[in-house]
Amino acid sequence: MILPIFILAVLIFPSLLFQAYQPPSVYSSDRALLKPVKSISDEFHNHIHGLGYDSQNRRLFVATHYGLFIWKDGKLFQMGEVRDDFMGFSLHPTNPNVIYTSGHPKTGGNMGVMKSEDGGMTFKRILQGLQGEPVDFHSMTISPANPTILYGWFKGKLYRTKDGGKTWALASARGMPQQGFCFGAPCLSGDTKDERSAYAGTPKGLLVSHDFGENWSPVNASLGGVAGVGVDPSNPQRLFAFSENLRLAYSPNKAKSWQARNNGLKLSRDEFIFAFAFDQKNSNQLFAATPERILRSADGGQNWEKIL
């Protein structure tokens, strides 16, 4: 059973981070620094918060509690000198220079929403918050169908932008549970062909919205609670979800039916996958993250191997 860790994840709300904080408008890393490391825990006991695959340069971005890492050709590098906590992370699907993130600085507080236009070397704050306090998205997703659309979850509210972060609004999010398994938030994922649609992994199962997050409804009750959700960029009928009943589940028909895809995962009983990332040029290659490790499949999710 993986339900105990689901419950634990739901309860992990870092309320101490909601204190008032005024982050600098720009975070900067040393452009020359891409330091080879053996693991994400070379400096600190670290864990993973997000993934994004850069198909142009064939490298995987790994967002962590202590900054950004790059995995390429079987080697791991730490990017820059920033060691802030990137809780929410979204890599632009076609332009790897553009990255959106949220979370909190190493010194504490919330950073709002940050944007990089140089591949993660520098970040500029584009949103502090809509209600007088800086946000800290524990779950965040960019729409592969229209990358100007982003969603983020903060303190029971679904934030949304339709213009690349210039303006933000709160979606109604009717039917969405207040909690989830992405460090206390529902795990969000955009549809890869329909800009109006998005998915959420929640304790109530897999949910879908077809109106930019205003209304959410269950897709299929057979999975039980759901953590991470992934949508194939080449075929939105193909879905992946980490579930209470099947663990890693695959659907070839947009959630009408599901089958287990756990070969090679070798996860402990309490581990769960909260994020997926696809190679936009070859969706047979995809990646999955637990808080402690990264897994890769080269055959469309049939088989998995640990890479980090």
Summary of the structure (lengths in Angstrom):
residues: 308
radius of gyration: 17.5
end to end distance: 24.4
largest distance: 49.4
contacts: 1090
relative contact order: 0.13
helix: 5%
strand: 41%
